[in-house]
C-alpha cells in the first residue's frame, strides 16, 4: 500500500463520523474521503432492494473518482444489506460495520443486553444470527429506534434534538429491576454509527448506568490489519467531505475534530 493510503468512509449521513474519528487516530497519515449519502438519508426507511440499487452504482462512481485503497462502510444498515453485493461488484477491500453483539455478551455480567439500532438493522436475519452465534446465555433485547439517527444528525448540524425525544428512543433498552443492579440491563450495543455522536446525552438520560458498546475502535483495528501501521507524516495527509445532495453546508468547524483537526475540503 502507498505511504499515504486513501481511505473512503461511507455512510448515509454524519453517523460515520464516529467511525472516522477512530480510524483517523489509528492512521493519521492517510488521506480521507468522507461521503455522506444524505440525498437518500435515512437508510433505515428504505427497503433492501432500494438500498442495493442506490449504493452499488454510487460506490462505483466513488471508486472511479477517488481510487481509494480501502473503503469503510460506516453504517450498520448498509453493511448488513449491501456489503455482500458491494464485495461481489468491486475488488476494492471493504470493512463493514456490524452490531458488536459478541463483545457485548462476553462482557455482560447480568446477561441482559440490548441492541439499539435502526428498525432495518434489528429486523435483519444477519443480526439475529449474531445473537444465536454469540449471545451465549444472554437475554438479548432488540430495540429498533425509528428516530434516533435523525436526532443525532440534527444535533451535530446545530438543530433541535430534545432530551425527551432522545430518552423516548432509548428507554426500551432498559429492562429488569431498576433497584437491583444484578437483575437489569447492563450493556447496550450501539448498532448505528449515528448513536455514539449522542453518547454523552445517552449516558445522562439513561435510567441507570450501562456499558455502551461502540464498534468504531474495532473497525479502526481492522483497517490497520489490512493497511498496516502508519507509514508517513500526518501533516502531509488531507481530507475531503462529500454530501451527495450537493446542498451547501456550514459544518466545517463541527467536522474538523472528527478529521483529526483537519478542515475537510
C-alpha positions in Angstrom: 0.0 0.0 0.0 1.2 3.6 -0.6 2.6 5.6 2.3 -0.4 7.8 2.4 -3.4 5.5 1.5 -6.7 6.9 0.6 -9.5 5.7 2.9 -13.1 6.3 1.8 -15.6 6.4 4.7 -19.2 5.9 3.5 -22.4 6.5 5.5 -26.0 7.6 4.9 -25.2 10.8 6.8 -23.0 12.0 9.6 -23.1 8.9 11.7 -19.9 7.5 10.2 -18.0 10.4 11.8 -17.9 8.3 14.9 -16.0 5.7 13.0 -13.9 8.2 11.1 -12.7 9.7 14.4 -11.3 6.3 15.5 -9.8 5.4 12.1 -8.0 8.8 11.9 -6.5 8.1 15.3 -5.2 4.8 14.0 -4.0 6.0 10.6 -3.4 9.8 10.9 -1.2 9.7 7.8 -4.0 8.6 5.5 -6.0 10.8 3.1 -9.7 10.6 4.0 -12.7 11.0 1.7 -15.9 11.0 3.7 -19.1 10.5 1.7 -22.5 11.3 3.3 -25.3 9.9 1.2 -27.7 12.5 2.6 -29.7 12.5 -0.5 -31.0 9.1 0.5 -31.0 9.6 4.3 -32.2 7.8 6.4 -31.2 4.4 5.1 -33.4 2.7 7.7 -36.5 3.9 5.9 -35.6 2.1 2.6 -36.0 -1.5 1.5 -33.1 -3.7 0.9 -33.7 -3.7 -2.8 -33.8 0.1 -2.9 -30.6 0.3 -0.9 -28.7 -2.1 -3.2 -30.0 -0.3 -6.3 -28.8 3.0 -4.8 -25.5 2.2 -3.1 -23.8 -0.3 -5.5 -23.7 2.0 -8.6 -22.9 5.1 -6.4 -20.0 3.2 -4.9 -18.7 2.5 -8.5 -18.7 6.2 -9.2 -16.9 7.0 -6.0 -14.2 4.3 -6.6 -13.6 5.7 -10.1 -13.4 9.3 -8.9 -11.2 8.8 -5.7 -9.4 5.4 -6.2 -9.5 4.5 -2.6 -7.1 1.9 -1.2 -9.8 0.8 1.3 -13.5 1.6 1.9 -15.2 1.6 5.3 -19.0 1.2 5.2 -19.6 3.1 8.4 -23.3 2.3 8.6 -24.8 -0.8 10.2 -27.9 -0.7 7.9 -25.8 -0.5 4.7 -23.4 -3.2 6.0 -26.0 -5.8 6.7 -27.9 -5.2 3.5 -25.4 -4.0 0.9 -21.9 -5.2 1.9 -22.2 -8.5 0.1 -23.3 -7.0 -3.2 -20.5 -4.4 -3.0 -17.9 -7.1 -2.5 -19.3 -9.0 -5.4 -19.2 -6.0 -7.6 -15.8 -4.5 -6.8 -12.3 -5.7 -6.0 -11.6 -2.9 -3.5 -11.3 -4.0 0.1 -14.3 -3.2 2.2 -14.6 -3.0 6.0 -18.2 -3.2 7.3 -19.9 -2.2 10.5 -21.9 -4.9 12.3 -23.6 -4.9 15.7 -21.0 -5.6 18.4 -23.0 -8.4 19.9 -20.1 -10.8 20.5 -18.1 -8.5 22.8 -21.2 -7.1 24.5 -22.4 -10.6 25.5 -18.9 -11.6 26.5 -18.6 -8.7 29.0 -22.2 -8.6 30.4 -22.4 -9.7 34.0 -26.2 -9.6 34.4 -26.6 -11.4 31.0 -29.1 -8.7 29.9 -28.0 -7.0 26.8 -29.9 -4.6 24.5 -29.1 -4.0 20.8 -30.1 -0.4 19.8 -30.2 0.1 16.1 -32.4 1.2 13.2 -35.5 -0.8 12.6 -33.9 -2.2 9.4 -30.8 -3.4 11.3 -32.6 -5.1 14.1 -35.0 -6.8 11.7 -32.3 -8.4 9.6 -31.7 -12.1 9.9 -27.9 -11.3 10.0 -28.4 -9.6 13.3 -30.4 -12.5 14.7 -27.7 -14.9 13.6 -25.1 -12.9 15.5 -27.3 -13.4 18.6 -27.6 -17.1 18.0 -23.9 -17.5 17.4 -22.5 -15.2 20.1 -25.3 -14.5 22.6 -24.4 -17.4 24.8 -26.6 -17.3 28.0 -27.5 -13.7 27.5 -31.0 -12.4 27.1 -30.7 -10.1 24.1 -33.3 -7.4 23.5 -33.5 -6.0 20.0 -34.6 -2.3 20.0 -35.5 -0.7 16.7 -35.2 3.1 17.0 -37.1 5.0 14.3 -35.8 8.5 15.0 -32.5 8.4 17.0 -30.3 8.6 13.8 -32.2 11.7 12.6 -31.9 13.2 16.1 -28.2 12.7 16.1 -27.9 14.2 12.6 -29.9 17.2 13.7 -27.8 17.7 16.9 -24.5 17.6 15.0 -25.9 20.1 12.5 -26.9 22.5 15.2 -30.6 21.7 15.0 -33.1 20.6 17.6 -32.7 17.2 19.4 -34.7 17.4 22.7 -33.8 15.4 25.7 -37.3 13.9 26.0 -37.2 12.7 22.4 -33.8 11.0 22.8 -34.9 9.5 26.1 -38.0 8.0 24.5 -35.8 6.3 21.9 -33.5 4.6 24.4 -35.9 3.7 27.2 -36.9 0.3 25.7 -33.3 -0.8 26.1 -33.6 -0.8 29.8 -35.3 -3.9 31.2 -35.3 -5.6 34.6 -35.5 -4.3 38.2 -34.2 -0.8 38.3 -33.4 -1.2 42.0 -31.3 -4.3 41.6 -28.1 -3.9 39.5 -27.8 -7.7 39.2 -31.2 -8.1 37.6 -31.3 -5.4 34.9 -29.7 -4.5 31.6 -26.0 -3.7 32.0 -24.9 -3.4 28.3 -26.3 -1.6 25.3 -24.9 -2.2 21.8 -24.9 0.9 19.7 -25.8 -0.7 16.4 -26.0 2.5 14.4 -22.9 4.7 13.9 -25.0 7.8 14.4 -25.7 6.9 18.0 -22.2 7.4 19.5 -22.5 11.0 18.4 -25.0 11.4 21.2 -23.1 9.3 23.7 -22.8 12.0 26.4 -26.5 12.6 26.3 -27.3 8.8 26.2 -25.3 8.4 29.4 -27.0 11.3 31.1 -30.6 10.3 30.1 -30.2 6.6 30.9 -32.2 5.5 33.9 -29.1 3.6 35.3 -25.5 3.2 34.2 -24.7 0.7 31.5 -21.8 -0.1 29.2 -22.4 1.4 25.8 -20.6 -0.7 23.1 -19.3 1.4 20.1 -17.9 -0.7 17.2 -15.6 2.1 16.0 -12.4 1.0 17.8 -12.7 -2.5 16.4 -13.3 -1.1 12.9 -10.1 1.0 13.3 -8.1 -2.1 14.3 -9.4 -3.9 11.2 -8.3 -1.0 9.0 -4.8 -1.3 10.4 -4.9 -5.0 9.9 -5.5 -4.5 6.2 -3.4 -1.4 5.6 -0.6 -1.8 8.2 0.7 0.8 10.6 1.1 4.5 9.7 3.8 5.0 7.1 4.2 8.7 6.8 3.7 12.2 8.3 0.2 13.1 9.3 0.6 16.7 8.2 1.0 15.6 4.6 -2.4 14.0 4.5 -5.7 15.6 3.6 -9.4 15.3 3.9 -12.4 15.7 1.7 -16.1 15.8 2.6 -18.8 15.0 0.1 -22.6 15.3 0.5 -24.5 13.5 -2.3 -27.3 16.1 -2.0 -24.8 18.8 -3.1 -26.6 21.1 -0.6 -24.4 23.9 0.8 -23.3 23.3 4.4 -21.5 25.3 7.1 -20.3 22.4 9.2 -16.5 22.7 8.7 -15.9 23.7 12.4 -18.1 20.9 13.7 -16.5 18.3 11.4 -12.8 19.3 12.0 -12.4 17.3 15.3 -13.5 14.1 13.6 -10.9 14.6 10.8 -8.1 14.8 13.4 -8.0 18.6 13.3 -8.0 19.0 9.5 -10.5 21.2 7.8 -12.2 19.0 5.1 -12.2 20.3 1.6 
